[in-house]
Every structure is written in structure tokens, then in C-alpha cells.
Amino acid sequence: MRHQVDISFHKPHITEEEISEVLDAIRSGWLTMGPKTIEFEKRFREYIGSRYAVSMNSCTACLHLALKVLGLREGDEVIIPSVTFTATGEVVTYFNAKPVLVDVEKETHNMDVSRIEQAITEKTRVIIPVHYAGQPCDMDELMKIAKKYDLYVIEDCAHKHGGEWSGKRAGSIGDIGSFSFQLSKPLTAGEGGAITTNNLELYERLDALRNCGRRPEGENSIKGNKGEGIYFDEGNFLQSGDYRITEFQAAILIEGLRRLPEQNRLRDKNAIYLNSLLKAIPGIIPMRRDKRETKETYYNFSFRYNKDDFKGLTTKKFRSALASELGIEVAASYAPLNKCSLYVPLTKPARHKLNEEYWAAIDPSRFELPVCDRIYFEESACIHHKILMGTKADMDLIAIAIKKVYDNADKF
């Protein structure tokens, strides 16, 4: 008997409230940034606890403009974790700067902050911690290091909407926070992103950069149309392009943000219960929960797997067997960037082969990342956060399915 869990991964939770908000935007005549965008940015900055928020069309765009506004230049170095989506490293190469990959902790899959200082050189300008799968990076130690070496910190919060570290929301701790609203995220509009910051100068420049370089209208503008901006020579502020979000996306996000706190609470309640069940199964190790994280959030529900307790059943076969039992995808962690098929900067010689030194510096294969290798190839099992929106009985089914694989490991 299989223990199926009903989850549609690419069908976001849309209610009549979102539909009403979108129709309201259509009827208003403002289809690009307008009143809905302004309202969402106000609500989002209040939720995150930052002074400012700037919405954009993707988290990639957010990371790109964050580095631009911080003045990243050719030859500079940016320290990033090796387990992350490709965009974290890719945007660094947009500036002909150098991504420096740092290995991660096996207990969290996040950047191992104890390795950061040995990666710092006189060319280091920025650290980008990624709160991978919703697990918090150690921001206390990381911020101490950044302050010691006078480095900027961009929090990559693509996976972390609403989590708190020592009472402060992710995205309000570093100089800049970068969020994703892509389809698979807990807060989604299909696509989109937002930047948060407490720095007025950075905010004004970011607001202009996402809007073709135009000077910000200001929140008290009676026009309220952020897409219009100030045109002609008197309004030109910075050379840039179109990174704008649409009113449709902002409308969906307004309603999604209303529900997010309760959804986060439910996910955490179910995760705590499920982890309590998994602790009793040999070879299944829950992710470390740091006492300094005052609110936990999830992009994936992840755990570690030890094949020795499963009669040598490989991790790949374990994930396949569990997926078959549950009827949902059970994946590995993201591939380490030094072995990721999507992160291939050397496929762009016309863009990046400035000289042999830089060409070698951006080759991700130059990094040895043993912890990442072990996580990806031998230990990780990840299930999408939607699993945590189920019932307590659903959590029981997951644990029962894992125990079934354990009991029959020699048959797979």
C-alpha cells in the first residue's frame, strides 16, 4: 500500500481576493507599476521591518541591481555559498567580477561562516549569504566578519519570506535583502522579486535603476504611477533599463502577503511535528534548528540521509523509492555551483574572456567543495514546502512512507 499525499507543486494558492485585486488593476488602467505596486511595497517593508522596499521583475534582477548600487567593479570579488541557485553567482560575472565559492555546513546547507575569512582578499567587496531552503545563515558571526573587513552584505532571501533571526526578519539584517516571488516560492506572483534596505541613498538609486534610470516620484506623489517616473533631461538620474514589476503581480502579492504569516505558522508547526517523527527512524537526520532563529520558514522540507542505516541503499534510490510511495517529487539539494550544469560562465568567452587570469578565476571547477559534494551526492533529501501545508495526518503518512523504505531497503 502506497501512502500518497495530494500536492500540486505548480498550482499556487489563488483565491477570489487575488482575482478581485487583479481585476481592480485592469479596470484602473495602470498595468505597469502604479498604486498596487506602491501598496505592496509599503506592506512588504513593514512586514520585513526595513525602511524601504523596491519591487522588481525577478530576484536575479534584484541581485544584479544590488551589486550595481554597491559599486561592484571589474576584478572585485564576491563571496557566495556553493549551494545556491545559479543567479547568485551569475550576477557577479555581469560586472566581470569574481564569484568566490565557499563550502557549506552539512547541518544547514548554508555557507560555513568559519570559512569566510580565509576566502577574503584585498579585492573582496561583498558577501552574499543565502538562507538556503529557508534555513538561516549565521548572521551574527557573518555580520561581525563583514564589519571587521568593511564589506557589504546582501542577504539572498529568495527562499526565506518572514523568517526571523534574533527577532529581526531576514532581509533587514544586511545592507540589502533580495527576495524572489517566482512560482515555487511561499510568496509568489509567478515571477517577481523585491529588494529591502534601511539606507535612503541606496533606496533612491535602486528605485531609479529599476525604472530605466528615472528619478523616483516620491511616495507622496499625487500621480502614484511609478511607471511614469520623471521624463526628459531634468528627470534622468542613472543609466539603466526596465526591471519593473507589473500591477498584476503586485495585486497578487498584496493578498499573498496577507496570508503568509498564518501559512508560515502552519508550515513550522507541521515541520516540528514531522521532525519529531523522523528522529525515531535510523539514518534520518533532521536539519539543525538554531535557537537564535525566532521564526522558522521553509522553501523545502529537507533532511539528511545515511545509507549505512538503510542497508547501503543509495541516496538516489532512497529518494526514488520515497517519491514513489508518496506520489510527489523528492529531490536532492541544489547541485554545487562547481558541478552545476546551469552555472557555466565559460560558455561565454566573448563576454568573459577578458584575459587568462580572469577566465581562470571564474571557472567554478577550480573550487574544491567536499561538504557540498557529500550533501548533493550522498545525504540530501528535499520536499517542496507545499507538503507542510497539509494536515497532521499527512505528516504521519510521510513518516510511515520513510519507515517503509527503511524496513524494505534491501528490496529496492
URFENJO-V964894 format. One line per field, one symbol per residue. phi: phi as a letter, one per 40 degrees, with the letter a starting at -180 (. if undefined). psi: psi as a letter, one per 20 degrees, with the letter a starting at -180 (. if undefined). burial: # if it has 16 or more other C-alpha atoms within 10 Angstrom, else .. A space follows every 10 residues. Layout:
phi = ???
psi = ???
burial = ???
This chain:
phi = .cbcbcabcb bccbbccccc ccccccccgc bcdadccccc ccccccccgb cbabcacacd cccdcccccc gcbdgcbbcb ccbacdddcd cccdcfcbcb cbcbcccbgb dcccbccccc bcccbabbcb ccfgcccccc cccccccdbf bcbbccbdbb bhcbbfgbcd hbcccabbbb bcdccdbbbg ahaabbabbc ccdccccccc bggccccgcc cccgbcccgb cgccbcbaca bcbccccccc cccdcccccd dcccccdcdc ccccccccdc cdgbbcccbc ccccacbbbb cbabbbcccb fgcccccccc ccccccgbcb bccdcdccbc ccbbcccbcc cbccacccdc ccccccccbc cddccccbbc abbdcccccc cccccccccc cccccccbdc bc
psi = pqmppopohk nrnprhgggg gghhgghhio hapbhggggg hghghhghkr hqpoqairhg hggghghghi kprpirqppq qiorqhhhhg hhihjkropo pprrphiijr pohiighiip aiiphqpnqp mpjippqnhg hghgggghjl qqpoookhjn niqqolipqp ijgahqqpqp krhiqhoqkg rrrqqqqjog ggghhghghi ljjqqqhqhj pigjnihgao rahiipgqpa aokqrrhggh gghghhhhig ghgggggggh gggghhhhhi opiooqqpop hioipprpgq oqrqpohhik kjpqhghghg gghhghkrpo rrrqpqhikp iinmhjjmhh himgrhghgh hjohiippmh gggggghhhq pppqhhhija rhhhhghggg gghggghkhi i.
burial = ..###.#... .#.....#.. ##.##....# ########.# #####..### .######### ########## .##..##### ########## ########## ######.### ###..#...# ...####### #########. .##.##.... ########## #####..### ########## ########## ########.. .######### #######... ...####.## ......#... ..######## #######..# #.##.###.# #..##.##.. ..#####... ..#.###### #######..# ..####.### ######.### ########## ..###..... .##....##. ####..#.#. ###.##.### ########## ...##.#### ######..#. ..
